[in-house]
Amino acid sequence: MDRRRFIAGSAAAFSVLGSLRAKPAAAQQKQPADQPFDAHGVRRLAQELAQKPYKAQDTSLPDGFKDLSYDDYRAVRFKPERALWRGENVPFQVQFFHRGFIFKDRIDVFEVSGGRARPVAYSPDLFDLGKTKPPGDAGKAGFAGFRLHAALNRNDYFDEVGAFLGASYFRAVAKGQVYGLSARGLSIRTADAKGEEFPAFRTFWIEKPAPHTNSIVVHALLDSPSAAAAFRFTIRPGATTVYDTEMALYPRTDLAEAGIGSGTSMFFFDANDRVGVDDFRPAVHDSDGLAIRNGRGEAIWRPLSNPRDLQVSYFADTNPRGFGLMQRERDFFAYNDLESHFEKRPSLWVEPIGDWGEGSVQLVEIPTKEEIHDNIISFWRPKEPLKAKSEHIFTYRMHWGQGSDYPGKLAQFAKTRIGAAPDNRRRFVLEAVGAPFNGADSGAFKATVSADKGEIKNLVLQPNPLTRGMRLSFELDAKKEPVVELRAQIMQQEEPVSEVWIYRWTA
């Protein structure tokens, strides 16, 4: 069992002493009730931390919490009536996750109000522990994470709108949605043969929002063997939930394999990839494609797949305008799953603020035989290593929702289907929809399809009256090539009217 199943199934120390000197959670009861808080101090603390050798956190757990099963851990629930700011006239509440099961890292949490930071003290009394006995040594227990609640879907109920739990993972939902993909504060050496490094959030400072506001600010300190970082999230739940993110990164060593704006998702199968699938559902995935708006203004769509072997794709760029893992298919009958409701899973669009320079959007696709595993990762990787002992600022806006991944008038490829064709060829059928096709003469459009190897045959572009769009179909003769890179676009008088469809076909 992994982190995905727990969060899907659960509807769920550092002190601020002037320069924010760190102290363990066990010492919280000895600290003053509150301390001055300076948002810039979180950056100073991260910078100071990066100057020192990395020290791993003590992840030992009290007896009774060391070997909890998945079901036993799910039974440990925070008491909603003990939520932070419960009964106060503020638009958010905070609930906490207990340490245990696979969530062994401890976080420290501070409430910030009036320029002062007060530690949120852990107590077993905050939780309904189910069959688990209260820990004898509370100092070794503590919080594993927290979740934010707000009146998202109706005014008289506080829905869960976001959660921070496990390493540097966090996720969010928009109005009418359920949890799906996650984001990460930082990814390092993803899909590297040396093994991936998982940075972790260690401390959070949550600003108490004023009445009648629609946002909440969360500060976070991240640490790992290779780097420390400070974050400031301004979170606005709504029809699209937005995380305005400011990240100050301080590498301990030259960091050549950093991932910024990371998204982590699941793709099991769909109409483009059903090899070996015996399932009543037409599709199972949290995201169906990677969308990119590059620095040249070109819109790219890359459908996801569940490959037989690990696949890593690189999309070189300068100053990207946006990228993200999207869930475009919103029809229940495309999934037919009454429990998972994949049609309600959020997309995540990452919008860089300012110029990020040269680098690449990278996509990692990992083989999986079960839908419980997150096997898709996307992120931005700078071209040049991030130098040690220096500051690197990244500012970006994360859009969680079901709206368009990027503004513009280009048609989008809503569906990719692949099946058998004569003579061992593969038939591709692409559905394109959008404003350019509304009321237009279908004869005015033409399609361009290319392959880096093999041969394209029987290309057909025709209107689809049921989608009010265009259907592009062609056959690929791979000529025994194991991997073929494909590219397609729909044009009108030599001008593009659709995004660019890119696909990596593997034998």
Secondary structure by P-SEA (a helix, b strand, c coil): ccaaaaaaaccccccccccccccccccccccccbbbbbcaaaaaaaaaaaaccccccccccccccccccaaaaaaccccccccccccccccbbbbbbbccccccbbbbbbbbcccbbbbbccccccccccccccccccccccccccccccccccccccccccccccccccccccccccccbbbbccccccccccbbbbbbbcbbbbccccccccbbbbbbccccccccbbbbbbcccccbbbbbbbbbbbbcccccccccbbbbbbbcccccccccccccccccccccbbbbbccccbbbbbbbbbcccbbbbbbcccccccccccccccccccccccccccccbbbbbbbbccccccccbbbbbbbbcccccccbbbbbbbcccccccbbbbbbbbbbbccccccccccccccbbbbbbbcccbbbbbbbbbcccccccccccbbbbbbbccccccbbbbbbbccccbbbbbbccccccccbbbbbbbccccccccccbbbbbbcc
